[in-house]
Amino acid sequence: MADRTPNGKAGSPAGGPPVIIRGGHVVDPSQGLDGPASIMIKGEQIHAVHVGGDDPGAPDAADIIDASGKHVFPGFIDARVYVGEPGAEHRETIASASRAAAAGGVTGFVMMPETDPVIDDVALVDYVRRLARDNAVVNVYPSAAITRGFSGETLTEFGLLREAGAVMATEGSHSLRNSLTLRRAMTYAKDFDIVIAKETTDPDLSSNGVMNEGLIATHLGLPGIPREAETIPLERDLRLAALTGAKYHAAKISTADSAREIARYRESGASVTAGISINHLSLNENDIGRYRTFFRLSPPLRSEEDRAAMAEALAKGVIDIIVSSHDPQDVDTKRLPFAEAADGAIGLETMFAAALRLYHNGDIGLARLSECLSTNPAKIFGLPGGTLAKGATADLAIADIDLPWVLTEQDIVSRSKNTPFEGARFTGKVLQTMVAGRIIYNS
C-alpha cells in the first residue's frame, strides 16, 4: 500500500536542536491528556511528552516555544475539502487551500474528487499527490470517485485507487441514485477496507429548493428543501451498509432525524460513522437574513432546533467528526439572486474558531471538540495524525482559546472569499501551526 503521508514533508533537520513547547495546556484525547504538559520534538517526531508542564533533562541548546496560557492540540484533520485544482484554479489551488488550512490549525485534509477531470483513476490520484508534495504546506489526502466520472454507473477500481493513496471513495456533492450500484460499491469497498463516504441528498426532492423548508422560506418567497430530502437517502444508505457490512460514513448530516437513524444503526452493529459541517453547528436558517447568498449551502441551514440537536448529538458521540466542507466559489457564482447562486462556503481557516463557540456556550467539552476535529478523522479514514503521543509525527496547533477577534475579508487566506463568517466575532484563534516539526503558520 502507498505511503499515507503523501506530501513527503521534511521536518526540522535530524541533527538540529530539539524543540520544546513549554507551559501549554495540552488537549490530546488519544492519550486522555487534558492539562499542563510540555512536548519535546526532535526532527519530525514527538520525542517526549512531560505531563505537568515540566521538561526534565531538556538540552541547553533546545529551541523553546513558550505556550504559557495557550492550548496545544493535535493538528486538525478536515475530511471534506473541495479544491479547484485541476480545472478551476481561479477558485482555489492545492497550494492556496493548504495555506488556508495552516491558518486554521488544519495540518491535513481530504480532498474531494470533484475536479475537472474527476479523480477516478490511479493517474489522477498520483497527480494530486505530486502536486501536494511540491506545493502544499500541509498533508493533502486525495479521495476517489465511487463511479467513473460521477456517472452513477461504472464503479472505479477501489483496490488500485487505495493502493495509489486514495483514502476514501465518495461522489463528492453528487448523489448516487441507483441502489444496486451503491450495494455493489459497498460490497467491493469492504474487500479493500475503504470507507464509502456520501452526502445524503435526494436530487428530486431537493431539485427546486434553495433553503430549508419552513416558515422562513415561505416568508422570503423561496422554495424549500424538506428534511426528508436528507433522511430518505440516508435511511437507504444505512440499510445497505448493514446489509453489506461495509464501512459507511454519512458525510454531512443536518437534522435531528438523521442523528437518530445513525444512532439506531450503530447500536444494531452496523459500521457507520457521521460528520457534520461546522456551518450546521454554528449557524441556522435565520442567518440567511435578506437573501445573503454566502449562507446558501448544501444541505441548507436548518432550524435552530435542528442546530441544537446536532450539537447535542456531537457531544453524545452520535456524530463523530466536524468538517469545514470548504467549497470555494467565485464572485460570478455567488453575487447573484439567492435562488440562482451556487451552494457552498469556504471554511478551512474558520472551522476551529467557529467550533469554539460550542465550547464557550457550554455545549461541548474541549477534549470532545479535539476528538471530533483531529483524533476521530484520523481513526475513521486511517490517516496519520490525531495524536501527540511519543513517536507520532509532530503535527499540532497552538491556540489562544480566549482571544477575541473579528474576521475581515483581508484576513482570508483562501483564494475565494465566500465565507458566511465575514464580520463575525470569534473567541479563540490558532496562533501557530506545525507540520512534521516545522512551523508553517504564525499568527
N, C-alpha and C positions, 0 to 999 in steps of 0.2 A: 504493500500500500504506500501511496505517496506520503511524503513528509507533510504533517499537518500544521507546520509553521511556514506558510508559502512565501513569505517575503524574504526570508533569509537575512533578517536584520542583524547587524553586528552591535554588540553592546560596548561597554567601556573596554579598553584593551585588557587582555587577560593578565598582563603584567602590571597594569596600572594600580593605583591605590584603591582600596575598598571605599565604599560609600556607606556612611552611617546616617540613617534617618532617625533622628533622636527626639524623644519627648512627645511624640504624637499619640493620639488615641486610635489604635488600630482596630478596625472592624472587619473581621475575616470569618464568615460563617463556616467555611470549610474546616477551620480549626476550633470553632467555638470560641473565638477570641473577640472580645469587645471591651477593650480597656487600654491603659497605658502600655506601650511597648516600644522598643527600638528595633530597627531592622538593619542588618548588615548585608550589603550587596558586594559581591566580587564578580567582576566581569558581567556576564549576562544573567547571573543567577542570584537568588537569595541564599546567602551563606548561613545566616542565623537570625532567629527572632528571639529577642530577650524580653520576656514579659515583665512588666513593671516599669518599663522605660529605661532600665539600666542597660549599659553596654560594656560589661566587664571584659577586659582584655582587648579593647579596641586599639588597633595600631596607632601610633602617633601620627603617621602620615595620612590617615584616613581623611577623606573629604566629608565634612559634616553638613547635613541638611537639618536645620532647626525646624521641627514641626510642632513646637510648643503651641498649644491652643488650637491645633488643627487636627483633622481626622485623616487617616490613611486607609484607603480601600484597595482591594484587588481591582485591577483595571476593568472597566465596564466592557461588556461584550454585547453589541447590538445585533440582534438576529434578523433584522428586516430593514435593509437599506437598499434603496433604488439609486443607481448611478447612471448618468447619461452615456458613459463611455463603454463600448463603442456605439456610435450612431447619433448621439445628442450631446456632444461635448460642451455645447453652449450652455447647457443646464448644469452639468456637473461632470467633472472628471474624477478618476480614481484618486489623483493627487489632491484635488481640492476637497473631496469628501474626506480624505484621510486627515487633512489639516483641520477641518471642522470637527471631526471625531476627537482629535487630540485636544482641542479647546474644551470639549465636554467631558474629558476624562475617559473617553472610549478608546481602549487600546486594541480592539479588534472588532470587525463587523462582518456579517454575512451579506454578500452582495447578491441581489436578486438577478435572475437570468433574463429579466425584461429589458433587453438591449436590442440593438439592430446591427448584426443579426442576433437572434435569440441564442442564448448559451445552451445548446442542446447536443453538442458533441465534444469529444476529447480535445480537439484542436483549440476550441474556443475557451474551454476551461484552462488549458495551458497558457493561452494568450493572456487571460485575465491574471493569472498567477505571475507571469513575467512582467506585465505592466505594474502590478502591485510591488513586486520585488524591486523594480527600478525607480518607481515614482512615489510610493506611499510611505508615510512615516509610521503607520500603524499596520497591524496584521489584517489582511483582507482575505476572506474565505469565500470562494465562489460557490454558488449553488447552481443546480442544473434544472432544466425544464423536465417535467414529467412526460410530456408528449412533444414530438417533433414540431417546432415552430408554434407551440401552443395550439396545435390543431385539434386537440382533444381526441385524437385517434391513434396514431402510431406511437408506441412507447419508445423512449430513448434507452440507451444502453446503460442501465444503472450501474452495473458492475464495473464497466470500463470508466465511467464518469467518476465513480467513487475512488477508483484506483488513481485517477488523474488528479484528484484533490477536491472534488465536489463534496460538500458537507451535508447537503440535503437535496431532496427533489421537490420542486414546487412549480406551480404555474404562475407565480407572481400574483398579480392582481386579477388574473383571468380565472374564470370559473371552469369547472370540468363537469359538463352536463351528463355525460354517458357513465352510468353507474357500473356497467360491465367493464369499461376501460379502467375506471378507478379501482375496481376489485382486482383486476389483473395487475395494475400498478402496485397495489399494496402487497399482493402475493409475491410479486417479483422483488419488491423492495425488502421484504422480510428475508429473502435469501442472501441479500448483501448487507443486511443490518443498516440500512439507510432510512432516515426519517422522511416520511411524506408530510410536508407542511403546506397547509392550504388555508386560503381565505375563504370564508363561507358566505357567499352572496349568491342568491338566486337571480340570474340575469333577467328573468322575465318579470318577477315580482318587483324588482328594483329598476327596471328599464327606464321608466319615465320619471322616477323620483329624484330629488336633488337634496332632500334633507329628511330628518326623522318625521314620520307621520304622526300628526297630533295637532293640538290647538295652535301652536306657534306656526307651524307650516300653513295652516288654514288662515291665520291672521296675516301672514306675509304673502298669501296667494301663491304659494309654491307647492308643487306636487310632492307628496311624501313617500318615504320608503318604510314599509311596515317592519316591525321586529321579526315577523315570520320570514322575511327575506333572508335573515341570518339563521334562524333556528331550524328551518326546514332542511336546508342543505347540510347543516351541522349534524342533525339527527341522522341523516343518510350516511354521512361520513363515519360517524361513531359506530353505527351498526356494521358497516363494512370493516372497520378496524377491529371490532370484536370478532367478526366472522373470520378474518384472515390472520389475526394475531400480529398484524403489522404495528410498527411504531408510528403513531399518528399525532401530529401537532396542529391544533387549531390556532392559526397564526395571529388572528386579531378578533377577539370576541368583544361584544359591547353591551350585551343585555343580561339581565338577571336570569332569564330563562336559559340562556346559553351556559351560564355558570352552573346552574342546577344540573343540566344534562351532562356536562363534563364531570361533575362530582359523582353522578349516578353511575356512569360507565366506568369511571376509575374504581369505584367501590366494587363493581362486578368483576374486576380483574383485567379490564382492557388496558393496553399500554398506550394511554393517551395523556397528552400534556396540552397546555394552553398558554397563549400570550395575549397581551393587551397593549395597545398603543398608549403612550403617555398622554396623548391628547384626550383619550376617553377616560382617563383617570383624573384629569385636572380641568377639563372643560365640559360644558354641556350645551344644549341647543340654544339656550338663551344668549350665549356669546356671539351668535351669528348677528345679532343686532339688526341693523338696517342693511341687510344683504352684503355682509363682509365676506368676500369670496375666499380669503385666506382660511376661513373656517369651513369651507366646503371640503369634506373629507369622505373617505370610504373605509369602513362603514360610516354613516353620518353620525355627527354628535347626537347623543341620545338625551333623554330627560335627566334631571338632577337625581331622580330616584334610581335610575339605572347607573349613573356615575357612582353614587354612594354604594350601590350593591356591588359594583366592580371593585371598589376599594376594599370592601369587606371580604369579598372572595379572594382578593390578593393576600390580605392579612391572614386568612384562614388556610391558605395553601391550595385553594382550588385552582387559581390562576398561578402559573409557575414563573413567568418572566414578563418583564416590561421591555417594549421595543420603542424606538423612535418613529418607526415607519417613515423614515426620511425619504421624501419624494419631491425632489426639486422640480419646480415649474417656472417658466419664464413669464415675463410681463404679458406676452401675447396670449397666453393661455389662462391668465388669472385676472387681468384687468378687463373683465367682461361682465355683462349682467350675470347675476348669480346662477341662473339656470343654464347658462352657456359656458361657465368657467369650468376648468379641469379640476378633478379631485386632487388632493394631495397637499402636504406641507413639509417643509424641512424640519429637522428636529435633533440631529446629532449633537449639536452643541448646547441645547437647552434641556435635553432629556433628564439629566441628573438634577438640575436646578428645579425643574418642574416637579420631579418626583419628590423632592424635599418638602414640597407643600403638604404632602400626605403625612410626613413625619412631624412637621411643625403643627399640623392640625390635630395630631394625636391619633390619626387613623392607622398608622403602621409604625413598627419599631425600626430603628436604623439598621439592625442586623438583618431583618427580613428584607428591607429595601436593598441592601447589598447583595443578598442572596438572589433576588429577582433580577438584578442588573448585571450580575457577574457570575456567581457560583453556578446557578441553575442553567443559564445558557451554555456554559462550558460543558456541563454534565449531559444535557439533553442532546447536544449535537457533537459530542465527542471532541471538543476543542481544547487545546492547551489554555491555561489561564484559569481565572476564577479562584485563585488561592495565593496566599503569601507564605506558604509553608516552605521550610528549608528544602532547597534543591529545585524549587519552581523558578521559571523564568521571571525576572523582575519586571513585571508589567503592573503598574499601580498608578493611583491617583491620590493626590494630596489636596484636601479641600477645607475651606473655612465654611462650616455649615450654618453659621450665623451672620455671614457677611451680606448686608443689603446691597442690591444693585438693580439697575433698570436696563433692559435690553433695548438698544437702539439699532437702527439699520447699519450704522457704521461699525457696530460690534460684530456683525455677522460675517463669519469666515467663509461660509458656503458661497459658491458661485451664484446660486439663486437666493432670493430674499423672501420667499413666500412662507413666512413664519406667522402662525397665529399669536405669537407672543411678543410681537413688536410693541414696545412701550410698557411691557408687563414688568411688575415689580417682583423680584425674587429675593429670597433669603437663603443664601448658600451658593458658593461658587467654587469651581475647580481652580486651583492656583498653579498646580504643577502636574504634568503627566509624564510618566516614564514607560518606555518600551524596551525590553531586553537590556535593562540597566542604563539606558541613555535617556536623558531629559529631552523630550520632544516638544514640550509646551511649557511656557512660563507666563503666568498672567501679568 
